[in-house]
Amino acid sequence: MHGTPLSTVGEAPKVGEQLPDFKLLNKAGKTLTTADLKGQTTLISVVPDINTSVCSIQTKHFNKDADKIPNIRFVTVSTNTTEQQSNWCAAEGVKKMEMLSDADHTFGNAMGLLIDAKGLDARSIFIVDGNGKILYRELLEELANEPNYQQAIDFLNQL
């Protein structure tokens, strides 16, 4: 983070592997599991904290892309509470992005993305097929950097 090395709790799953088992909360407070993300190709945008500038930019960017690519589910996962996520969405006018909370870190732990020292998940992008198989991933080494949006969108457009 800003050039200071941080460690995650494990190694993120690779392309070709299945999503591990995890739980997330949606804005209604319902628990979603890995199984709930199956059935449709999904872009999972992982941001450390929705209330920071780069995370906000990333989420708004993919929110706009959700309109352009039919039949793809777009979700953002952050360690913020569902209330914090709802407040951010209301303030920023974000309506299409499905926000999922990893406040209890089960997703971050399962995916090997949790930076335990900070209580944040590492910024990353995953695209999974309807069976939960990882087709694409981008892991950002610097948390303050934005992902390669165009590369992810180009990948989706080729499916």
Stockholm file with secondary structure:
# STOCKHOLM 1.0

chainA/1-159         MHGTPLSTVGEAPKVGEQLPDFKLLNKAGKTLTTADLKGQTTLISVVPDINTSVCSIQTKHFNKDADKIPNIRFVTVSTNTTEQQSNWCAAEGVKKMEMLSDADHTFGNAMGLLIDAKGLDARSIFIVDGNGKILYRELLEELANEPNYQQAIDFLNQL
#=GR chainA/1-159 SS CTTCCCCCSSCCCCTTSBCCCCEEECTTSCEEEGGGGTTSCEEEEECSCTTSHHHHHHHHHHHHHHHHSTTCEEEEEESSCHHHHHHHHHHHTCCSSEEEECTTCHHHHHHTCEETTTTEECCEEEEECTTSBEEEEEECSSTTSCCCHHHHHHHHHHC
#=GC SS_cons         CTTCCCCCSSCCCCTTSBCCCCEEECTTSCEEEGGGGTTSCEEEEECSCTTSHHHHHHHHHHHHHHHHSTTCEEEEEESSCHHHHHHHHHHHTCCSSEEEECTTCHHHHHHTCEETTTTEECCEEEEECTTSBEEEEEECSSTTSCCCHHHHHHHHHHC
//
